[in-house]
Amino acid sequence: MCLSTLVMAQGKMARMKIRPAQRITGQVRLPGDKSISHRAALIAAVAEGQSLLSNFSTSADCASTLDCLRGLGVSIRREGNEVLVEGSGADGLRAPSVPLDCGNSGSTMRMLAGVAAGYDLEAILTGDESLRSRPMKRIIEPLELMTAQMRSENGRPPLGIKGTNALKPISYELPVASAQVKSCILLAGLRAAGRTEVVEKLGATRDHTERMLRWFGAELETRTVVANGSSVEAVSINGKANLSGRDVKIPGDFSSAAFLIAAAALLPGSDLKIEDVGLNPTRTQFLSTLRSFGFQIGLLDCRDESNEPVGTVHVRAKLHPPESQLPGPADVPKVVRGSLIPQLIDELPLLAVVGSQLSGGIEIRDAAELRVKEADRISATVRNLGAMGVQVEEFEDGLRVAGPTPLQGATLESFGDHRIAMAFTVAALLADGVSEIAGSDCVSISFPEFFSLLESVTDHS
């Protein structure tokens, strides 16, 4: 890392100084996908036999999942990015002696609750201050319907679970579009006596859990059903499944790649390849959205590994892209809403940054879920864009960003949220003048290598 470019100040709160960039060039490989790593570890833990998980995520969130599984009696050995899991199989999980600390990871808490609910044990799941403020009623309700006993503080952690070996199968319509809630129910359904079904009436969410369960031998069915007069997707799992340990090769994290993709797309003259990255179609709507805005992004060497699509993303930005290449009238914002939102949920703050550079700007709606992430991501995005000189209108369920707007270097806040910190690092690369991001160390939650990898492909000359 060039310390004259990105400087970490020591003290109570890390602050990263970022100079404007000319272009992004080179080839990189990214650490393992966070979403897939969580699921691989959780499912391997209840399978019969060993599983070797390669390119396991380096994130603090996934480390929390491993620590919680150890607390449930699972033998886990880690060397670098390889994780060897001795599945509990027929012996099952054991009751933890202390509360299980999920750190900052909502994925860990929600999915682990589904796993623990299917065993005759009691456990308490807790986490940091941010996680203890996040809503858990969305998993408490279906798990209670399945006869697990749940305790919480007004629907928020710490979360007490008294599981049972005799869970009841249910058919459940998701009240919010959430892959974590869907996964919680399916993982609990592994231990139910019968078929458990989840109906996604608000739009399909990422399907990593279904793919991983099938990889380990579970029987699932996906079908189209009619709900509220519309055709929607339902996925079901047969309970009392016998899973067998398997090796899993985890692809690079697409949600992490998105920040490098956006930076390369926005900086004229960039040419970037991101190799061996996950290309699951429930995760890559960000690519389709950028292409619809006129950006040049290609896919190379596409293939399947461990039941997940993988390949290389190639981003090229013209030296002077004509404004006319962006579709639609110049004064009309691009609108992102409805069923697209669950497929873009991790990238929406970044998409707002991209929108500030589009003719007509961008409007994002139906995204109230952003207010209950690690931070209120709508408010955080509005404040930081405003600090950089962008006109932004805030709504309860989203925001409208004016564009194209020249960005000004500014003091920016991460609000303790890794995706806010990374989205505004990208914005800072486009700005006129140096920017500083307070609380930048929160990127370790999902992508500890973010600043060093970004610096390795950034040209400031």
NUTI-53014 format. One record per residue: x, y, z of N, C-alpha, C in turn. Coordinates in steps of 0.02 Angstrom, whole numbers, padded with zeros to 5 digits, always signed. Layout:
residues N
XYZXYZXYZ...
***
This chain:
residues 461
+00043-00060+00000+00000+00000+00000+00044+00062+00000+00027+00108-00042+00063+00171-00045+00037+00217+00010+00076+00225+00064+00051+00262+00122+00039+00335+00108+00069+00361+00054+00056+00430+00037-00013+00438+00005-00042+00382-00013-00108+00383-00045-00163+00365+00004-00154+00308+00038-00204+00285+00086-00170+00280+00153-00187+00324+00199-00151+00329+00262-00198+00309+00319-00178+00258+00358-00216+00237+00416-00189+00274+00477-00231+00316+00506-00211+00353+00566-00223+00309+00627-00174+00304+00671-00181+00264+00732-00217+00305+00785-00258+00272+00824-00294+00307+00876-00360+00274+00889-00405+00311+00919-00470+00283+00939-00510+00260+00879-00508+00298+00824-00546+00279+00765-00500+00285+00704-00496+00231+00665-00455+00231+00605-00485+00279+00554-00441+00316+00521-00464+00363+00469-00421+00351+00408-00452+00343+00350-00417+00330+00288-00420+00391+00244-00361+00415+00222-00357+00470+00175-00349+00442+00105-00388+00469+00059-00391+00442-00009-00383+00498-00060-00333+00491-00103-00323+00539-00157-00363+00519-00218-00381+00566-00261-00415+00549-00323-00373+00503-00367-00406+00463-00408-00372+00415-00451-00382+00434-00525-00334+00411-00566-00340+00421-00638-00378+00363-00671-00359+00301-00651-00389+00242-00681-00377+00181-00636-00412+00127-00652-00404+00062-00618-00381+00012-00670-00323-00020-00661-00298-00067-00710-00266-00127-00675-00270-00185-00709-00236-00245-00683-00283-00304-00677-00257-00356-00643-00294-00417-00630-00291-00433-00556-00347-00454-00527-00348-00472-00456-00391-00533-00445-00377-00568-00390-00421-00620-00363-00442-00598-00294-00504-00612-00275-00531-00588-00212-00539-00645-00162-00540-00627-00097-00554-00677-00046-00622-00710-00057-00632-00767-00024-00692-00806-00034-00756-00769-00017-00809-00788-00053-00875-00758-00044-00900-00766+00027-00921-00711+00058-00943-00713+00127-01008-00753+00135-01056-00740+00092-01120-00776+00096-01111-00851+00089-01071-00871+00040-01060-00943+00028-01020-00974+00085-00971-00937+00111-00929-00963+00166-00972-00978+00228-01016-00931+00246-01062-00943+00303-01098-01009+00293-01129-01017+00235-01172-01074+00223-01132-01139+00219-01074-01137+00188-01033-01197+00183-01014-01221+00253-00995-01176+00297-00975-01195+00365-01034-01224+00404-01091-01190+00400-01150-01212+00438-01174-01280+00416-01176-01291+00351-01202-01355+00325-01151-01411+00335-01086-01396+00325-01035-01446+00338-01035-01467+00412-01053-01422+00457-01053-01436+00528-01105-01489+00547-01160-01495+00509-01211-01544+00526-01211-01604+00478-01161-01607+00434-01154-01664+00388-01116-01720+00422-01115-01777+00390-01077-01835+00415-01009-01837+00381-00955-01830+00420-00888-01834+00392-00856-01766+00383-00796-01768+00352-00756-01708+00344-00775-01669+00283-00766-01603+00288-00772-01558+00230-00714-01509+00231-00681-01501+00174-00628-01452+00168-00654-01393+00128-00655-01335+00159-00680-01274+00129-00621-01232+00107-00610-01226+00041-00553-01189+00014-00573-01117-00003-00526-01071+00004-00537-00999-00008-00594-00973+00036-00594-00995+00099-00644-00973+00147-00636-00898+00159-00691-00863+00168-00689-00790+00177-00643-00769+00234-00608-00715+00223-00564-00686+00274-00601-00637+00319-00666-00629+00309-00704-00579+00346-00712-00596+00420-00720-00544+00460-00734-00553+00531-00802-00588+00541-00850-00574+00497-00916-00606+00503-00911-00682+00498-00873-00706+00450-00868-00779+00442-00826-00811+00497-00779-00773+00524-00743-00798+00583-00791-00806+00642-00840-00762+00647-00891-00769+00700-00931-00833+00691-00948-00850+00629-00985-00912+00617-00944-00972+00640-00879-00974+00623-00837-01030+00644-00833-01034+00720-00825-00977+00753-00820-00977+00827-00885-01002+00858-00942-00982+00831-01006-01005+00858-01014-01081+00849-00993-01106+00792-00998-01178+00780-00952-01217+00827-00894-01190+00841-00850-01222+00891-00885-01224+00959-00921-01170+00975-00958-01168+01038-01013-01220+01042-01036-01245+00985-01086-01297+00982-01055-01367+00976-00989-01370+00986-00955-01434+00989-00927-01459+00923-00928-01418+00871-00902-01438+00805-00826-01429+00804-00790-01481+00781-00718-01477+00774-00700-01442+00709-00665-01386+00714-00647-01346+00656-00574-01327+00661-00537-01341+00607-00467-01320+00603-00458-01274+00543-00422-01220+00554-00412-01172+00501-00337-01158+00491-00316-01161+00428-00248-01141+00409-00254-01094+00350-00242-01030+00364-00250-00980+00312-00321-00977+00288-00331-00987+00224-00398-00983+00195-00429-01052+00184-00399-01104+00214-00428-01171+00212-00456-01189+00280-00518-01215+00280-00553-01233+00341-00574-01306+00336-00554-01346+00385-00573-01416+00388-00626-01424+00443-00685-01448+00423-00741-01456+00469-00755-01530+00479-00756-01552+00542-00776-01620+00559-00851-01618+00574-00892-01641+00529-00964-01636+00537-00989-01674+00598-01040-01646+00630-01068-01677+00691-01110-01739+00675-01138-01741+00613-01174-01800+00590-01227-01823+00640-01230-01890+00649-01281-01919+00692-01272-01900+00765-01211-01882+00785-01199-01863+00855-01232-01797+00873-01242-01755+00823-01276-01692+00834-01234-01639+00869-01263-01580+00876-01231-01525+00909-01241-01530+00984-01198-01497+01022-01206-01497+01095-01222-01427+01119-01254-01424+01177-01272-01359+01205-01209-01320+01223-01206-01256+01205-01146-01216+01222-01146-01199+01297-01086-01191+01323-01079-01175+01394-01084-01100+01407-01076-01059+01356-01080-00986+01361-01119-00960+01302-01145-00897+01306-01179-00868+01248-01134-00869+01186-01164-00879+01129-01127-00880+01066-01125-00810+01037-01064-00784+01027-01054-00715+01005-01051-00713+00929-01102-00684+00898-01106-00679+00825-01072-00616+00799-01041-00576+00844-01006-00516+00823-01053-00467+00791-01036-00446+00729-01076-00398+00691-01120-00433+00639-01121-00500+00640-01147-00538+00584-01220-00558+00592-01264-00523+00558-01334-00543+00555-01343-00609+00520-01301-00623+00470-01305-00688+00435-01292-00745+00484-01241-00737+00526-01225-00789+00574-01284-00801+00621-01311-00748+00649-01365-00756+00699-01427-00787+00668-01448-00761+00611-01512-00785+00582-01506-00857+00557-01452-00874+00525-01446-00942+00498-01428-00992+00553-01386-00972+00599-01368-01017+00654-01429-01033+00697-01474-00985+00705-01536-00997+00742-01576-01054+00710-01578-01055+00643-01613-01109+00608-01581-01176+00620-01515-01178+00620-01479-01240+00633-01492-01264+00704-01482-01220+00753-01488-01239+00823-01558-01260+00842-01609-01232+00809-01679-01247+00826-01696-01320+00817-01659-01356+00775-01674-01426+00760-01639-01476+00805-01609-01452+00860-01574-01497+00906-01600-01487+00976-01596-01540+01016-01620-01538+01085-01567-01503+01128-01566-01437+01124-01516-01398+01161-01544-01328+01174-01512-01294+01220-01527-01223+01232-01466-01182+01218-01477-01125+01187-01421-01080+01169-01444-01008+01171-01396-00964+01184-01408-00892+01180-01362-00864+01126-01392-00828+01078-01354-00796+01026-01353-00721+01039-01293-00693+01041-01286-00621+01052-01237-00592+01002-01221-00528+01009-01175-00497+00963-01156-00428+00986-01126-00389+00941-01104-00322+00961-01165-00275+00964-01152-00212+00982-01206-00164+00991-01249-00157+00928-01216-00155+00871-01253-00148+00808-01299-00208+00797-01273-00268+00805-01314-00327+00793-01371-00332+00843-01360-00310+00905-01413-00315+00956-01470-00266+00942-01461-00221+00894-01515-00175+00876-01554-00198+00815-01535-00254+00785-01565-00275+00722-01625-00321+00733-01675-00319+00688-01738-00356+00699-01730-00431+00691-01756-00469+00739-01754-00542+00736-01823-00573+00737-01876-00532+00741-01944-00561+00740-01956-00600+00676-01923-00580+00623-01932-00612+00559-01909-00685+00559-01863-00704+00604-01847-00775+00611-01881-00806+00672-01896-00766+00722-01929-00793+00782-01997-00823+00764-02035-00787+00723-02102-00811+00706-02103-00879+00672-02065-00889+00617-02067-00956+00586-02038-01011+00629-01986-00996+00668-01957-01048+00710-02005-01068+00766-02043-01020+00792-02093-01038+00841-02149-01079+00810-02168-01064+00748-02217-01105+00713-02193-01176+00704-02127-01184+00701-02098-01251+00694-02088-01285+00762-02110-01251+00817-02111-01275+00887-02045-01265+00925-01997-01229+00897-01940-01208+00937-01964-01154+00985-01934-01151+01044-01951-01099+01093-01899-01043+01088-01923-00981+01080-01879-00925+01068-01890-00870+01120-01835-00837+01139-01838-00780+01185-01798-00723+01156-01823-00662+01166-01787-00603+01141-01807-00543+01182-01774-00487+01169-01791-00424+01200-01826-00380+01148-01893-00384+01148-01934-00347+01100-01915-00364+01028-01901-00428+01015-01885-00449+00948-01814-00435+00927-01771-00416+00974-01701-00402+00958-01655-00444+01003-01593-00456+00981-01547-00497+01021-01532-00465+01088-01508-00505+01136-01490-00577+01132-01551-00620+01117-01538-00675+01082-01590-00720+01060-01581-00787+01095-01632-00807+01135-01630-00871+01169-01666-00923+01128-01637-00983+01122-01666-01037+01082-01668-01100+01124-01726-01132+01128-01732-01199+01154-01756-01242+01096-01710-01281+01069-01724-01320+01010-01757-01386+01026-01774-01422+00973-01806-01487+00981-01787-01532+00923-01782-01598+00938-01769-01646+00885-01831-01662+00844-01888-01632+00863-01951-01647+00830-01983-01584+00803-01946-01546+00764-01974-01486+00733-02032-01504+00687-02080-01459+00683-02138-01467+00641-02125-01433+00573-02137-01468+00518-02129-01435+00452-02184-01384+00441-02168-01331+00405-02217-01278+00392-02212-01256+00319-02264-01222+00295-02261-01184+00233-02266-01111+00253-02218-01070+00232-02212-01003+00259-02200-00952+00203-02242-00900+00202-02232-00845+00155-02189-00792+00187-02133-00775+00156-02088-00724+00184-02122-00656+00184-02128-00623+00243-02156-00555+00244-02108-00502+00219-02043-00518+00219-01992-00475+00190-01950-00518+00143-01922-00487+00091-01878-00523+00045-01810-00529+00078-01794-00588+00105-01733-00596+00143-01705-00666+00133-01645-00670+00103-01612-00735+00096-01593-00764+00163-01578-00721+00213-01560-00746+00279-01619-00780+00312-01679-00751+00307-01738-00782+00337-01755-00846+00301-01755-00845+00234-01766-00906+00196-01718-00961+00217-01655-00943+00223-01604-00992+00242-01615-01019+00312-01634-00976+00358-01649-00997+00427-01702-01052+00426-01755-01042+00389-01811-01090+00387-01789-01154+00353-01754-01150+00298-01731-01211+00263-01682-01251+00306-01638-01217+00342-01590-01252+00385-01626-01286+00443-01677-01253+00470-01718-01286+00521-01756-01345+00490-01779-01336+00428-01815-01389+00394-01776-01453+00383-01709-01448+00385-01667-01507+00382-01685-01558+00435-01708-01533+00493-01720-01577+00550-01795-01588+00563-01838-01560+00521-01910-01567+00531-01934-01634+00502-01990-01658+00529-02017-01723+00507-02067-01710+00451-02041-01701+00391-02084-01687+00334-02054-01634+00289-02096-01604+00248-02072-01555+00199-02086-01485+00222-02034-01444+00225-02039-01373+00243-02034-01331+00179-02078-01283+00172-02081-01242+00111-02077-01168+00128-02041-01131+00087-02036-01058+00094-02059-01026+00028-02107-00981+00034-02135-00947-00025-02108-00875-00026-02077-00857-00082-02046-00791-00089-02094-00746-00129-02145-00721-00096-02197-00683-00131-02173-00613-00151-02118-00589-00121-02094-00521-00136-02034-00521-00183-02021-00578-00215-01965-00582-00262-01912-00630-00239-01880-00664-00287-01829-00713-00271-01767-00681-00241-01739-00712-00190-01677-00690-00158-01621-00738-00177-01560-00722-00155-01502-00763-00173-01513-00836-00151-01488-00882-00191-01503-00953-00181-01443-00994-00160-01394-00963-00127-01335-01000-00106-01351-01058-00059-01400-01048-00015-01416-01102+00033-01443-01162-00004-01488-01152-00052-01515-01208-00090-01460-01244-00128-01416-01207-00160-01361-01238-00197-01315-01278-00151-01300-01249-00092-01254-01283-00046-01286-01345-00016-01350-01340+00002-01385-01399+00028-01385-01455-00023-01398-01439-00085-01397-01491-00137-01327-01521-00145-01276-01479-00139-01206-01503-00145-01190-01554-00091-01220-01545-00032-01208-01592+00023-01258-01649+00026-01306-01652-00021-01349-01710-00027-01421-01702-00005-01443-01641+00011-01512-01631+00031-01558-01632-00030-01622-01650-00019-01672-01650-00072-01713-01586-00067-01710-01545-00119-01749-01484-00123-01788-01482-00187-01844-01446-00185-01884-01436-00245-01900-01361-00251-01892-01334-00310-01911-01265-00324-01969-01267-00374-02023-01230-00358-02080-01230-00402-02113-01161-00402-02155-01151-00451-02192-01088-00457-02261-01097-00427-02280-01050-00383-02347-01052-00352-02380-00984-00363-02445-00982-00350-02482-00919-00356-02495-00892-00286-02472-00830-00274-02484-00797-00210-02508-00726-00225-02564-00708-00196-02593-00641-00206-02603-00626-00280-02621-00678-00318-02635-00668-00389-02574-00666-00434-02515-00675-00406-02453-00672-00445-02416-00738-00441-02379-00754-00493-02336-00814-00493-02271-00798-00456-02256-00837-00404-02196-00826-00365-02161-00893-00355-02101-00889-00328-02061-00949-00319-02067-00976-00249-02071-01043-00244-02070-01076-00180-02017-01130-00181-01981-01137-00125-01930-01188-00120-01945-01230-00058-01939-01296-00065-01954-01341-00010-01897-01390+00001-01891-01415+00062-01839-01462+00080-01870-01520+00118-01847-01580+00104-01868-01639+00141-01828-01645+00205-01862-01651+00261-01829-01655+00326-01796-01722+00339-01761-01724+00397-01723-01783+00418-01674-01804+00364-01644-01754+00332-01596-01766+00278-01530-01793+00305-01500-01838+00267-01434-01864+00284-01383-01830+00238-01346-01784+00266-01296-01747+00227-01228-01779+00234-01189-01778+00180-01121-01806+00181-01071-01751+00170-01017-01753+00210-00964-01703+00203-00937-01700+00132-00922-01640+00108-00895-01631+00041-00846-01573+00041-00799-01576-00004-00754-01519-00013-00790-01464-00052-00776-01402-00033-00808-01345-00065-00754-01295-00085-00753-01276-00148-00709-01223-00172-00750-01160-00177-00735-01111-00135-00775-01051-00129-00750-00997-00178-00793-00969-00220-00771-00918-00267-00758-00851-00233-00726-00806-00269-00716-00738-00245-00783-00705-00234-00785-00658-00186-00848-00627-00164-00870-00574-00213-00929-00585-00244-00953-00536-00293-00970-00469-00259-00998-00471-00199-01016-00408-00165-00954-00367-00151-00897-00400-00140-00834-00363-00133-00810-00338-00200-00817-00381-00251-00795-00362-00319-00832-00300-00344-00895-00291-00322-00936-00236-00347-00902-00169-00339-00866-00159-00284-00834-00094-00272-00778-00081-00322-00739-00133-00338-00686-00126-00388-00716-00117-00458-00770-00153-00471-00805-00147-00536-00829-00076-00546-00861-00048-00495-00888+00020-00501-00832+00070-00511-00778+00064-00474-00722+00111-00480-00694+00109-00551-00685+00047-00578-00658+00041-00646-00707+00067-00698-00771+00056-00688-00821+00079-00736-00825+00155-00739-00813+00187-00683-00822+00260-00677-00760+00300-00695-00702+00269-00693-00639+00305-00707-00618+00293-00779-00620+00343-00824-00603+00335-00894-00534+00304-00904-00529+00258-00952-00465+00226-00968-00450+00165-00926-00495+00146-00881-00483+00087-00838-00490+00023-00878-00454-00028-00855-00458-00095-00885-00441-00145-00830-00492-00178-00803-00484-00220-00743-00514-00288-00755-00477-00341-00734-00504-00409-00734-00505-00435-00662-00562-00462-00642-00570-00493-00576-00582-00567-00589-00534-00609-00570-00535-00679-00588-00567-00722-00534-00597-00779-00556-00624-00829-00510-00674-00800-00460-00717-00756-00484-00767-00725-00441-00834-00760-00451-00875-00762-00398-00940-00793-00402-00986-00755-00449-01022-00791-00492-01067-00760-00541-01138-00788-00534-01157-00805-00473-01225-00829-00460-01275-00777-00486-01323-00798-00528-01369-00748-00557-01412-00711-00507-01419-00738-00445-01456-00702-00394-01413-00648-00360-01349-00643-00380-01304-00594-00351-01279-00543-00402-01288-00555-00466-01253-00514-00517-01299-00463-00551-01355-00447-00521-01398-00395-00549-01361-00329-00554-01312-00318-00511-01273-00256-00513-01239-00249-00582-01214-00305-00610-01183-00303-00676-01234-00284-00729-01293-00316-00726-01345-00301-00775-01367-00228-00770-01371-00203-00709-01391-00133-00699-01339-00085-00728-01275-00098-00715-01222-00055-00743-01222-00058-00819-01233-00117-00847-01235-00123-00920-01293-00083-00948-01350-00083-00913-01407-00044-00937-01393+00030-00936-01344+00051-00896-01324+00122-00893-01272+00139-00946-01249+00088-00984-01203+00100-01039-01131+00082-01024-01116+00053-00966-01048+00034-00949-01029-00032-00983-00964-00040-01000-00940-00099-01036-00912-00149-00986-00948-00205-00977-00927-00257-00930-00938-00324-00963-00885-00364-00968-00890-00430-00999-00877-00486-00950-00896-00547-00968-00885-00607-00927-00844-00657-00967-00793-00685-00936-00747-00732-00969-00741-00795-00927-00722-00851-00960-00705-00914-00925-00760-00935-00876-00823-00933-00897-00878-00950-00852-00884-01026-00844-00895-01049-00782-00897-01120-00767-00931-01130-00700-00943-01193-00681-00972-01209-00616-00919-01241-00571-00917-01221-00509-00874-01252-00458-00913-01259-00394-00917-01320-00367-00954-01334-00305-01026-01308-00310-01056-01318-00369-01126-01300-00382-01138-01225-00383-01086-01185-00394-01093-01112-00401-01060-01089-00465-01092-01043-00503-01061-01014-00563-01002-00969-00544-00948-00976-00583-00886-00939-00570-00858-00915-00637-00822-00859-00636-00789-00835-00697-00749-00773-00684-00731-00739-00739-00692-00677-00736-00735-00619-00759-00734-00565-00721-00768-00503-00740-00716-00456-00771-00731-00431-00830-00685-00385-00865-00720-00318-00875-00691-00266-00845-00720-00199-00848-00673-00154-00889-00701-00121-00939-00662-00074-00979-00701-00008-00983-00667+00047-00969-00699+00113-00973-00665+00153-01028-00705+00180-01073-00677+00221-01126-00644+00283-01098-00597+00310-01137-00561+00369-01114-00609+00428-01105-00656+00436-01151-00704+00490-01145-00772+00464-01167-00807+00426-01123-00871+00398-01143-00923+00452-01158-00952+00453-01217-01002+00504-01233-01064+00497-01191-01090+00553-01168-01150+00553-01125-01208+00521-01162-01209+00525-01228-01266+00499-01267-01272+00423-01262-01219+00389-01239-01222+00317-01233-01267+00295-01175-01280+00339-01129-01323+00320-01073-01396+00328-01095-01435+00274-01088-01503+00275-01115-01550+00321-01077-01601+00346-01111-01653+00386-01079-01639+00460-01083-01691+00502-01071-01683+00575-01071-01633+00598-01018-01597+00650-01034-01542+00672-00990-01567+00697-00923-01629+00722-00919-01652+00751-00856-01696+00703-00815-01700+00639-00836-01742+00590-00801-01697+00541-00764-01707+00532-00699-01664+00485-00662-01678+00413-00681-01625+00371-00679-01635+00299-00685-01669+00276-00621-01718+00232-00627-01758+00210-00569-01744+00137-00555-01728+00123-00492-01716+00054-00469-01765+00042-00412-01810-00008-00420-01860-00021-00369-01889-00091-00377-01938-00107-00335-01976-00169-00342-01934-00232-00334-01945-00280-00379-01912-00346-00372-01837-00343-00382-01810-00287-00409-01738-00281-00416-01703-00270-00348-01738-00242-00300-01707-00222-00237-01674-00281-00200-01709-00338-00190-01676-00393-00154-01613-00417-00190-01611-00411-00256-01553-00434-00294-01495-00384-00293-01508-00323-00267-01457-00271-00265-01444-00246-00195-01471-00281-00145-01474-00253-00078-01405-00233-00051-01353-00273-00064-01286-00256-00039-01255-00198-00077-01276-00188-00139-01243-00139-00183-01280-00072-00188-01335-00064-00153-01375-00003-00162-01338+00062-00143-01302+00065-00086-01264+00127-00073-01213+00142-00128-01180+00089-00153-01132+00097-00208-01168+00120-00271-01227+00093-00283-01265+00114-00342-01285+00187-00337-01298+00211-00277-01313+00283-00269-01252+00325-00288-01192+00302-00269-01131+00337-00289-01125+00337-00365-01136+00280-00397-01134+00276-00471-01185+00325-00500-01245+00327-00470-01297+00371-00495-01279+00444-00496-01235+00464-00450-01215+00535-00448-01176+00555-00510-01153+00504-00549-01114+00518-00609-01155+00507-00673-01219+00488-00666-01261+00474-00723-01301+00536-00744-01312+00543-00809-01356+00595-00833-01426+00584-00806-01452+00632-00768-01518+00626-00736-01515+00596-00667-01458+00567-00648-01451+00538-00581-01487+00472-00574-01506+00455-00513-01538+00390-00500-01588+00397-00443-01641+00356-00446-01689+00353-00391-01696+00280-00369-01689+00269-00304-01693+00202-00275-01752+00202-00227-01800+00157-00237-01859+00152-00194-01871+00080-00173-01920+00069-00128-01938+00003-00102-01879-00029-00065-01836+00012-00036-01775-00013-00005-01772+00004+00069-01829+00004+00103-01830+00020+00175-01788-00028+00216-01776-00089+00189-01733-00138+00223-01664-00109+00238-01641-00061+00198-01575-00031+00209-01571+00004+00277-01626+00023+00305-01625+00059+00369-01610+00013+00428-01613-00053+00419-01600-00099+00475-01541-00144+00460-01492-00118+00423-01429-00152+00413-01381-00132+00469-01315-00141+00458-01266-00123+00510-01273-00050+00531-01293-00008+00484-01312+00061+00497-01374+00075+00457-01404+00133+00467-01459+00156+00423-01425+00178+00358-01424+00133+00310-01385+00146+00249-01416+00200+00205-01480+00211+00211-01510+00266+00173-01485+00333+00200-01492+00342+00265-01470+00405+00296-01395+00415+00287-01355+00362+00295-01283+00368+00289-01263+00388+00218-01296+00359+00168-01281+00375+00099-01299+00448+00083-01357+00469+00107-01379+00538+00096-01330+00587+00126-01309+00576+00188-01264+00622+00221-01196+00627+00186-01168+00570+00167-01102+00571+00135-01105+00601+00065-01156+00584+00026-01162+00616-00040-01170+00691-00034-01210+00712+00015-01218+00784+00027-01153+00818+00044-01112+00784+00084-01046+00813+00102-01001+00821+00042-01013+00780-00011-00972+00785-00071-01002+00830-00124-01056+00866-00106-01085+00916-00150-01141+00892-00195-01169+00833-00179-01222+00805-00220-01290+00824-00192-01337+00842-00235-01406+00854-00213-01441+00787-00206-01467+00774-00145-01498+00709-00130-01564+00722-00095-01616+00685-00115-01680+00687-00080-01691+00620-00047-01706+00621+00018-01714+00560+00057-01788+00542+00064-01804+00478+00055-01871+00451+00067-01866+00397+00120-01923+00379+00148-01923+00326+00198-01896+00261+00169-01910+00249+00105-01889+00186+00074-01835+00194+00022-01800+00250+00022-01747+00258-00027-01722+00329-00034-01699+00347-00094-01670+00413-00105-01669+00429-00179-01664+00494-00194-01655+00517-00263-01591+00559-00266-01547+00540-00313-01480+00571-00318-01476+00609-00383-01457+00672-00380-01449+00713-00440-01383+00695-00475-01383+00700-00541-01322+00687-00578-01328+00711-00650-01270+00716-00684-01204+00703-00657-01179+00761-00614-01144+00745-00560-01120+00795-00513-01045+00786-00501-01004+00838-00511-00933+00833-00492-00927+00825-00416-00893+00774-00395-00886+00761-00323-00828+00801-00294-00838+00825-00233-00786+00863-00198-00758+00821-00141-00692+00824-00132-00661+00790-00076-00693+00814-00011-00702+00768+00036-00738+00785+00098-00719+00738+00154-00737+00757+00214-00732+00712+00271-00796+00671+00273-00789+00605+00270-00845+00560+00264-00848+00513+00324-00907+00487+00339-00916+00442+00396-00935+00372+00372-00905+00321+00402-00924+00253+00386-00986+00231+00425-01000+00265+00481-01054+00246+00526-01047+00174+00550-00984+00150+00551-00971+00082+00572-00995+00029+00524-01011+00048+00462-01040+00003+00413-00989-00008+00356-00969-00071+00346-00918-00087+00297-00938-00067+00226-01001-00076+00208-01021-00061+00139-01025+00015+00127-01041+00053+00178-01038+00126+00172-00966+00149+00164-00921+00121+00204-00850+00140+00199-00823+00126+00129-00839+00067+00101-00812+00049+00036-00845+00088-00021-00910+00100-00016-00945+00138-00068-00916+00209-00073-00900+00239-00016-00875+00308-00018-00800+00312-00028-00765+00256-00022-00697+00254-00047-00698+00260-00123-00744+00224-00156-00752+00231-00228-00769+00303-00247-00815+00333-00210-00832+00403-00224-00771+00448-00216-00730+00435-00166-00671+00476-00153-00621+00472-00210-00617+00414-00243-00572+00408-00300-00592+00453-00358-00656+00471-00361-00682+00513-00416-00680+00587-00399-00666+00604-00336-00676+00672-00312-00618+00719-00332-00633+00783-00328-00583+00835-00336-00556+00852-00267-00498+00827-00251-00468+00838-00186-00468+00776-00143-00430+00779-00089-00422+00722-00044-00484+00715+00000-00504+00652+00012-00559+00637+00058-00532+00596+00116-00569+00597+00170-00551+00558+00229-00612+00521+00254-00604+00456+00267-00660+00416+00292-00646+00396+00363-00689+00418+00409-00683+00401+00479-00713+00333+00492-00679+00293+00533-00703+00226+00549-00693+00177+00492-00640+00187+00453-00629+00146+00394-00610+00074+00410-00589+00061+00472-00569-00007+00490-00628-00056+00491-00690-00031+00487-00747-00076+00486-00750-00119+00423-00709-00104+00372-00709-00146+00312-00688-00218+00328-00654-00228+00385-00632-00296+00404-00692-00342+00416-00751-00314+00427-00811-00355+00437-00823-00401+00378-00811-00375+00317-00824-00415+00257-00763-00423+00211-00717-00374+00210-00666-00372+00158-00603-00339+00186-00566-00375+00230-00507-00344+00262-00455-00320+00213-00451-00352+00154-00399-00334+00105-00420-00277+00059-00477-00247+00072-00506-00199+00025-00457-00144+00005-00429-00109+00054-00387-00051+00037-00323-00072+00002-00292-00127+00023-00230-00148-00008-00242-00173-00079-00296-00211-00091-00311-00234-00159-00329-00176-00205-00369-00130-00178-00387-00072-00219-00326-00031-00238-00282-00022-00190-00221+00017-00204-00177-00018-00256-00178-00085-00257-00136-00123-00303-00156-00113-00376-00217-00092-00389-00241-00083-00458-00258-00010-00474-00242+00036-00428-00260+00106-00438-00200+00147-00462-00211+00186-00514-00161+00231-00542-00181+00302-00522-00138+00335-00482-00151+00404-00459-00111+00456-00498-00072+00433-00548-00026+00480-00582-00064+00528-00627
***
